[in-house]
Amino acid sequence: MLSFALGTGTQNTQGDWLEVYYPAPLYQPAEAVVSAARQALKGGEDEVVSFLPEHCAELAQALRDAGAPEQAEVAEAFATAQRPLVAVFLAEDHAPASVPEVYLKLHLLSHRLVKPHGIQLDGMFGLLKNVAWTSEGAIDVEELPARRLQARLAGRPLSVDCVDKFPKMTDYVVPKGIRIGDTARVRLGAYLGEGVTVMHEGFCNFNAGAEGPGMIEGRISAGVFVGKGSDLGAGCSTMGTLSGGGNVVISIGENCLIGANAGLGIPLGDRCTIEAGLYVTAGAKVTVLDDQGEAVETVAARELAGQSDLLFVRHSVSGRLECRTNKSAVALNEALHAHN
């Protein structure tokens, strides 16, 4: 069994799921826990099982007897729910077939139970509706005018924070030991390891993230993963699978530095640096220098992908893109990265 979780969420007037919140999802749960939940809910072998608050007492007892006290507490809390309830049983990792499955997989990422690229998300965009994330929760965009009018007539302001297929992560999960300057800039499905700081202009997409510790002042695009001890400078960009990376998975190794307003379109190994303002795309011609600063060859940047100890700079006179040996490791500023 890949995962089991109990969730509560929002549906539109047609009964379509808009979002689901899972307080305590399990990854690779014990078979006894899964069997106990299935028997209590009488859902057969379905992967997605809707249930009612009156089922929660029996479900909670079954989960407690099976050795899952945290999930039992969730079931007890759901007994007073005013929102739809759902249980999801994922036997294996296949492409999601429903909104509850998508949200469970996004939760697994943000709970650090799986890492980016560690779980299938193929086809998820076609399953998710465009949602207005408002002061009154998730609202189907097509139903927003009617809901806004209802709120106005009742004397309530209805504030729309954003219109998107993804909510912000911190409305669902706040992992231990992180800092986020602007929570709207981290989507659900982001993986932020302990010690990661995302500053106000930093951004982290779904199925992407940073191992930590590290300072993120630039963009971590979808599919990009940043290694331990690496920093992304202010305004820098990483090319994700949806923004030009294509089939190439862009990753950054440990103890790297992407300078302010720089960019990256190839994977990097460890201890690499890209100087401020320099965008290294896969097809960019790079002059490789030896330890004495002499030109050895000119190659496309993709030929340097994954290598460690590289320093990418732009020659200030000729404008030539150069790759040198990065002789100094990046030392993190411990005061900047303190989370206590």
Backbone torsions as a table, in degrees:
resi	resn	phi	psi	omega
1	MET	NA	126.5	-178.9
2	LEU	-75.0	-49.9	-174.6
3	SER	-159.3	149.8	173.9
4	PHE	-138.3	138.9	179.0
5	ALA	-156.9	150.6	172.0
6	LEU	-105.9	132.5	-176.5
7	GLY	-137.8	162.8	173.2
8	THR	-134.8	143.5	-174.3
9	GLY	-154.8	-157.8	-174.8
10	THR	-125.7	136.8	174.5
11	GLN	-120.3	154.5	174.5
12	ASN	-83.2	-175.7	-176.0
13	THR	-68.0	-15.1	177.6
14	GLN	-91.4	-0.9	-179.3
15	GLY	85.7	10.4	177.9
16	ASP	-83.5	136.9	178.1
17	TRP	-69.1	134.5	173.8
18	LEU	-101.2	-38.2	-178.9
19	GLU	-162.9	160.0	178.2
20	VAL	-142.0	136.8	177.3
21	TYR	-110.4	125.7	178.5
22	TYR	-113.7	105.5	-176.3
23	PRO	-64.4	-34.8	-173.9
24	ALA	-146.0	69.9	-179.8
25	PRO	-68.0	149.0	177.6
26	LEU	-109.1	138.8	174.7
27	TYR	-110.4	128.3	-175.9
28	GLN	50.4	58.5	-177.3
29	PRO	-69.0	159.8	176.4
30	ALA	-65.9	144.4	-178.3
31	GLU	-61.3	-33.2	-180.0
32	ALA	-63.0	-37.5	179.3
33	VAL	-67.6	-44.9	-179.8
34	VAL	-63.6	-44.4	-179.6
35	SER	-63.6	-41.7	179.8
36	ALA	-62.9	-42.0	-180.0
37	ALA	-66.7	-42.7	179.2
38	ARG	-61.3	-43.9	-178.9
39	GLN	-65.1	-40.3	-178.9
40	ALA	-67.5	-34.8	-176.9
41	LEU	-91.3	-14.2	178.2
42	LYS	52.2	44.1	-177.9
43	GLY	-98.3	9.2	-179.2
44	GLY	64.7	-138.5	-178.7
45	GLU	-105.1	14.0	179.5
46	ASP	-63.5	146.2	178.2
47	GLU	-80.9	-30.3	179.5
48	VAL	-120.7	118.9	-174.9
49	VAL	-125.7	115.8	173.8
50	SER	-81.5	144.6	178.3
51	PHE	-145.4	170.5	-174.2
52	LEU	-110.2	159.8	179.5
53	PRO	-55.8	-31.7	-178.9
54	GLU	-67.9	-13.9	176.4
55	HIS	-84.0	-10.5	-167.6
56	CYS	-71.0	-35.1	-178.9
57	ALA	-62.8	-48.3	178.4
58	GLU	-63.7	-40.4	179.4
59	LEU	-63.4	-43.7	-179.6
60	ALA	-61.6	-43.5	-179.9
61	GLN	-65.5	-40.3	179.1
62	ALA	-63.1	-41.6	-179.9
63	LEU	-68.9	-38.4	178.2
64	ARG	-65.4	-42.5	179.1
65	ASP	-64.6	-28.5	-178.7
66	ALA	-86.4	1.2	177.0
67	GLY	86.7	30.8	178.3
68	ALA	-125.4	71.8	-174.7
69	PRO	-64.0	-35.1	-178.8
70	GLU	-66.7	-42.3	178.0
71	GLN	-69.4	-31.7	176.1
72	ALA	-63.4	-39.6	177.9
73	GLU	-65.1	-37.7	176.7
74	VAL	-62.6	-45.3	179.6
75	ALA	-61.0	-40.5	178.0
76	GLU	-63.2	-42.1	179.2
77	ALA	-64.4	-34.3	-179.0
78	PHE	-69.8	-11.3	-178.3
79	ALA	-63.4	-21.2	179.5
80	THR	-107.6	15.9	-174.9
81	ALA	-65.1	141.2	172.7
82	GLN	-106.8	3.9	-177.8
83	ARG	-116.4	161.2	177.6
84	PRO	-60.1	144.6	-180.0
85	LEU	-116.3	148.3	-178.1
86	VAL	-149.8	144.2	171.1
87	ALA	-116.4	137.2	-179.2
88	VAL	-121.7	128.5	178.3
89	PHE	-118.7	104.9	178.8
90	LEU	-99.7	105.7	-177.7
91	ALA	-71.0	-35.4	-178.8
92	GLU	-147.8	169.4	-177.2
93	ASP	-89.5	92.9	175.0
94	HIS	-119.2	170.7	177.5
95	ALA	-58.5	134.2	-178.3
96	PRO	-61.8	147.0	-178.1
97	ALA	-117.9	1.7	-177.9
98	SER	-155.7	162.8	178.3
99	VAL	-61.6	-44.4	177.2
100	PRO	-57.7	-34.9	177.7
101	GLU	-68.5	-42.4	178.7
102	VAL	-59.1	-48.2	-176.7
103	TYR	-65.9	-34.0	176.6
104	LEU	-63.8	-43.4	-179.5
105	LYS	-66.8	-36.6	176.2
106	LEU	-65.7	-38.1	175.6
107	HIS	-63.6	-41.6	-179.7
108	LEU	-58.7	-38.7	177.1
109	LEU	-65.6	-49.9	-175.5
110	SER	-73.1	-22.3	173.3
111	HIS	-81.5	1.6	-178.9
112	ARG	64.7	25.0	178.1
113	LEU	-83.4	-26.6	171.6
114	VAL	-136.4	157.8	178.6
115	LYS	-100.3	162.4	176.3
116	PRO	-51.5	139.3	-175.9
117	HIS	71.7	7.3	-179.9
118	GLY	-96.0	3.1	-178.6
119	ILE	-151.8	145.3	-175.6
120	GLN	-76.8	130.1	176.5
121	LEU	-126.8	15.2	-177.3
122	ASP	-56.7	132.3	175.7
123	GLY	80.3	6.4	-174.7
124	MET	-66.3	-32.5	-177.3
125	PHE	-61.9	-36.4	179.9
126	GLY	-69.5	-16.9	-179.4
127	LEU	-90.8	-29.5	-174.6
128	LEU	-85.4	135.4	175.1
129	LYS	-85.2	156.3	170.9
130	ASN	-75.3	124.3	-170.7
131	VAL	-122.0	140.0	169.8
132	ALA	-88.6	116.5	179.5
133	TRP	-93.1	110.6	-166.8
134	THR	-124.3	176.3	175.9
135	SER	-67.1	-11.9	176.1
136	GLU	-114.0	24.7	176.0
137	GLY	92.9	-166.4	-177.9
138	ALA	-76.6	133.3	179.9
139	ILE	-133.6	131.9	174.5
140	ASP	-57.7	130.2	-176.2
141	VAL	-55.2	-38.0	-179.4
142	GLU	-67.7	-21.5	-179.8
143	GLU	-99.8	0.2	-176.2
144	LEU	-62.7	-44.6	-179.7
145	PRO	-56.8	-43.3	-179.8
146	ALA	-66.3	-41.0	179.5
147	ARG	-67.9	-36.4	177.7
148	ARG	-64.7	-42.4	178.8
149	LEU	-63.1	-43.8	178.4
150	GLN	-57.6	-43.9	-179.1
151	ALA	-64.8	-43.7	179.3
152	ARG	-60.9	-44.8	-178.9
153	LEU	-64.9	-28.1	178.3
154	ALA	-88.6	1.4	178.4
155	GLY	79.6	20.6	-179.5
156	ARG	-109.1	132.7	172.7
157	PRO	-76.0	133.6	176.6
158	LEU	-109.5	108.3	-177.3
159	SER	-98.3	129.9	177.6
160	VAL	-101.5	113.4	-178.1
161	ASP	-76.8	-41.3	178.0
162	CYS	-165.2	163.6	175.0
163	VAL	-121.9	114.0	-171.1
164	ASP	-163.1	165.2	174.3
165	LYS	-82.7	-16.5	-176.5
166	PHE	-119.1	139.6	172.5
167	PRO	-87.8	173.0	175.1
168	LYS	-78.4	145.5	-173.3
169	MET	-59.7	-42.2	-170.7
170	THR	-70.1	-10.5	172.3
171	ASP	-76.5	-10.5	-177.7
172	TYR	-123.8	-41.3	-175.2
173	VAL	-142.2	132.6	169.8
174	VAL	-124.1	96.0	-177.9
175	PRO	-63.3	154.9	-178.8
176	LYS	-67.8	138.8	168.2
177	GLY	76.0	32.1	178.0
178	ILE	-122.2	163.9	170.3
179	ARG	-131.1	138.7	177.8
180	ILE	-134.7	120.1	-178.3
181	GLY	-69.9	-41.2	-179.4
182	ASP	-134.0	103.9	-172.5
183	THR	-65.0	-20.6	179.0
184	ALA	-67.7	-12.2	-174.9
185	ARG	-98.7	10.6	175.6
186	VAL	-127.4	113.3	-177.2
187	ARG	-82.4	152.0	171.8
188	LEU	-58.2	136.3	-174.0
189	GLY	101.7	-3.4	172.5
190	ALA	-76.7	147.9	176.0
191	TYR	-112.2	112.7	177.8
192	LEU	-119.3	110.7	179.9
193	GLY	-73.9	166.1	-178.7
194	GLU	-62.6	134.7	-179.3
195	GLY	95.1	1.0	179.2
196	VAL	-83.6	135.0	171.6
197	THR	-117.6	124.6	174.3
198	VAL	-107.7	109.4	-178.8
199	MET	-73.8	175.2	-170.2
200	HIS	-57.3	-35.9	179.8
201	GLU	-95.3	0.4	175.4
202	GLY	-73.2	161.8	-178.7
203	PHE	-150.0	141.7	174.8
204	CYS	-137.2	122.1	-178.2
205	ASN	-85.3	177.5	176.9
206	PHE	-72.5	157.9	179.7
207	ASN	52.7	37.9	-178.9
208	ALA	-153.1	168.8	177.1
209	GLY	160.7	-161.6	-175.8
210	ALA	-140.5	138.9	-179.3
211	GLU	-66.0	-40.6	-178.4
212	GLY	82.4	151.1	-1.5
213	PRO	-74.4	160.4	178.7
214	GLY	177.6	158.6	179.6
215	MET	-109.5	122.1	-178.1
216	ILE	-112.5	105.2	175.7
217	GLU	-114.1	2.8	178.1
218	GLY	-122.5	-159.6	-174.3
219	ARG	-99.6	127.7	167.2
220	ILE	-103.4	101.7	-175.5
221	SER	-76.8	168.1	-178.0
222	ALA	-55.2	130.4	177.5
223	GLY	90.5	-9.0	-176.4
224	VAL	-90.7	136.7	176.0
225	PHE	-127.0	134.0	-175.0
226	VAL	-108.6	129.1	-176.1
227	GLY	-74.8	172.2	-177.6
228	LYS	-61.2	134.3	175.1
229	GLY	79.0	6.9	-178.7
230	SER	-96.3	146.7	-178.6
231	ASP	-119.8	142.8	173.6
232	LEU	-112.5	115.1	-176.1
233	GLY	-69.7	166.6	-175.2
234	ALA	-57.2	127.9	174.9
235	GLY	77.9	3.2	-178.8
236	CYS	-78.5	165.7	-174.0
237	SER	-137.5	142.7	171.6
238	THR	-115.1	137.0	-175.8
239	MET	-83.7	110.4	-178.1
240	GLY	-87.7	178.4	-179.7
241	THR	-63.6	-23.6	-179.0
242	LEU	-98.0	-2.5	-175.1
243	SER	-126.7	30.3	175.0
244	GLY	119.4	-15.9	-179.3
245	GLY	-69.4	-28.4	177.9
246	GLY	62.4	-132.3	-178.5
247	ASN	-79.4	-9.6	-180.0
248	VAL	-83.1	123.8	178.0
249	VAL	-84.2	116.2	179.4
250	ILE	-83.9	126.9	177.6
251	SER	-139.8	158.6	179.2
252	ILE	-125.2	127.8	-178.1
253	GLY	-72.8	-161.2	-177.8
254	GLU	-84.9	147.5	173.3
255	ASN	56.6	42.4	175.5
256	CYS	-102.8	163.3	175.8
257	LEU	-136.6	121.3	172.3
258	ILE	-103.0	113.6	-172.9
259	GLY	-65.6	167.5	-179.8
260	ALA	-57.4	133.0	177.9
261	ASN	61.4	18.6	174.9
262	ALA	-88.6	177.4	179.4
263	GLY	-150.3	158.2	-175.0
264	LEU	-137.1	127.5	178.4
265	GLY	-124.8	14.5	175.7
266	ILE	-136.0	157.2	173.5
267	PRO	-70.7	147.0	177.4
268	LEU	-116.7	147.3	171.0
269	GLY	-80.8	-148.8	-178.4
270	ASP	-91.7	154.8	172.8
271	ARG	56.8	42.6	177.0
272	CYS	-104.7	153.2	179.3
273	THR	-135.8	137.4	170.2
274	ILE	-118.0	124.3	-175.2
275	GLU	-66.8	159.1	-178.4
276	ALA	-56.1	135.7	174.3
277	GLY	82.1	1.1	-175.7
278	LEU	-103.7	122.6	177.6
279	TYR	-103.3	116.6	-179.3
280	VAL	-99.2	101.4	176.2
281	THR	-92.5	163.2	-174.7
282	ALA	-60.2	-35.4	-176.1
283	GLY	-92.4	-1.9	-178.5
284	ALA	-63.4	136.8	178.3
285	LYS	-79.8	125.1	-175.5
286	VAL	-119.8	128.5	174.2
287	THR	-89.0	118.9	-178.0
288	VAL	-89.9	127.7	-178.7
289	LEU	-107.2	147.6	175.9
290	ASP	-85.5	-174.7	-176.9
291	ASP	-63.9	-20.6	178.6
292	GLN	-93.5	3.8	179.0
293	GLY	82.7	13.1	179.5
294	GLU	-92.0	139.7	179.8
295	ALA	-66.4	130.5	-179.8
296	VAL	-103.5	-47.4	-179.2
297	GLU	-162.4	166.4	173.9
298	THR	-119.5	125.4	-176.0
299	VAL	-133.9	163.6	169.7
300	ALA	-73.0	143.4	-175.7
301	ALA	-56.7	-30.8	-180.0
302	ARG	-59.2	-24.3	179.8
303	GLU	-74.2	-11.5	178.1
304	LEU	-101.6	2.3	-175.2
305	ALA	-57.2	134.6	174.5
306	GLY	82.4	-4.9	-178.4
307	GLN	-81.5	152.7	-177.6
308	SER	-101.6	164.7	174.3
309	ASP	59.7	44.4	178.4
310	LEU	-110.1	141.5	175.8
311	LEU	-122.1	115.2	-179.8
312	PHE	-99.9	125.4	179.6
313	VAL	-138.8	161.8	173.1
314	ARG	-107.0	122.9	179.3
315	HIS	-61.3	127.4	-171.4
316	SER	-71.3	-17.4	179.9
317	VAL	-101.9	-52.9	-175.7
318	SER	-83.7	-21.1	-176.7
319	GLY	79.7	4.5	-177.9
320	ARG	-69.6	136.1	174.7
321	LEU	-80.0	120.6	-175.1
322	GLU	-120.7	151.2	174.4
323	CYS	-122.8	120.6	-179.5
324	ARG	-118.3	171.9	174.1
325	THR	-75.7	128.5	179.1
326	ASN	-85.9	97.5	-171.6
327	LYS	-83.2	-13.6	-177.9
328	SER	-116.6	126.8	177.6
329	ALA	-73.1	151.4	178.6
330	VAL	-80.1	120.2	178.4
331	ALA	-100.9	123.2	-179.7
332	LEU	-70.7	142.9	174.0
333	ASN	-80.1	107.5	-173.0
334	GLU	-62.4	-33.2	179.3
335	ALA	-65.9	-39.7	179.4
336	LEU	-63.9	-35.3	-172.9
337	HIS	-97.4	6.1	178.6
338	ALA	-68.5	135.3	-179.3
339	HIS	-117.2	10.7	-179.5
340	ASN	-101.6	NA	NA
